[in-house]
Amino acid sequence: KCDQKGNTKLTMIVSHFVEDESGKIRATFIGDAAEKLIGKNADTIIKVKDTPDYEKLLEKFSAEIVGRDIMIRGSVKFNDFSDSYEIVASDFKDINVEEELDNSMKEILT
């Protein structure tokens, strides 16, 4: 048995479904990627976790994420529990879909 208490580092995890025309897949954002996604760090979130404002904060984050166009970089793995594939995001960037399509078309045509 160890009586020493080490330093605790909070790590945020955000799991959400992402979808496009081809279907939907669960994407899990961990650590820096999760903090970047919601625009807050884990220390800020933990301060309100056990307060009545926590649910309101989660609803706010969810509303800000839904409908957002992003490009995700990460790895895909099969989750035995859900019996489906999921993305573990290492990074992402917000995109303008029309601009990305225009750029892709220009690359194809040149």
Secondary structure, 3 states (H helix, E strand, C coil): CCCCCCCCCCCCEEEEEEEECCEEEEEEEECHHHHHHHCCCHHHHHHHCCCCHHHHHHHHHHHHHCCCCEEEEEEEEEECCCCEEEEEEEEEEECCHHHHHHHHHHHHHC
